[in-house]
Amino acid sequence: MPSVTNTFNVLGVAGSTRQNSYSAKALRIALENAKKHGAEVRILELGKTVLPLYNLGSQSKEVEQAAEAVGWANAFILASPDYHGSMSGALKNFLDHFYEEFAGKVFGYIIASHEKGLTVMDQMRTAVRQCYGWSMPYGVSINGEQDFGPGGEMSNARLAKRLHMMSRDLVAYGKLINGQFVRDLGSTEQDTFASHYRP
């Protein structure tokens, strides 16, 4: 059973399978910001750790690696390109694999889109809600060449500020929500959300 600790772990999940994707670049910035606010951070790149198509009970070395990272995390930042108004297939497949592990954890969202990515973010939130995770009330949408310079640096100061705000809030509120969930797991009180997850 998880226990409340002084460390807070944030896993960034890069849903693009493209090298040098804009969503992954923004995700790395967000993780660095979370680190500045005291979090331990990792990144799981689904273009490198390629999960098999979800099939109940299926196992592979990649699934085991991803499962270890998911179990380590207290909160997540999901990053995806906008593929026809939806998240990438790789990211949806990731969510299908690990739905049971998301309960009581907080999620932030980054979308790379030419059209703000609102439907993508809504679908990600819906999937996370169905897994009993908690979503940040806002996300971050980036628009490729408009927001990054030729060297890969973020050139949009307003967007950089929003990314920093999301990372800070994810750590601050994530600690509160996940900490309470873990305390409820360890209690004997029955009328709590967490009581359904006790062994």
Stockholm file with secondary structure:
# STOCKHOLM 1.0

chainA/1-199         MPSVTNTFNVLGVAGSTRQNSYSAKALRIALENAKKHGAEVRILELGKTVLPLYNLGSQSKEVEQAAEAVGWANAFILASPDYHGSMSGALKNFLDHFYEEFAGKVFGYIIASHEKGLTVMDQMRTAVRQCYGWSMPYGVSINGEQDFGPGGEMSNARLAKRLHMMSRDLVAYGKLINGQFVRDLGSTEQDTFASHYRP
#=GR chainA/1-199 SS CCCCCSCCEEEEEECCCSTTCHHHHHHHHHHHHHHHTTCEEEEEETTTSCCCCCCTTCCCHHHHHHHHHHHHCSEEEEEEECBTTBCCHHHHHHHHHTGGGGTTCEEEEEEECSSTTHHHHHHHHHHHHHTTCEECSCCEEECHHHHBCTTSCBCCHHHHHHHHHHHHHHHHHHHHHHHHHHHHHTSCCSSSGGGGGCC
#=GC SS_cons         CCCCCSCCEEEEEECCCSTTCHHHHHHHHHHHHHHHTTCEEEEEETTTSCCCCCCTTCCCHHHHHHHHHHHHCSEEEEEEECBTTBCCHHHHHHHHHTGGGGTTCEEEEEEECSSTTHHHHHHHHHHHHHTTCEECSCCEEECHHHHBCTTSCBCCHHHHHHHHHHHHHHHHHHHHHHHHHHHHHTSCCSSSGGGGGCC
//
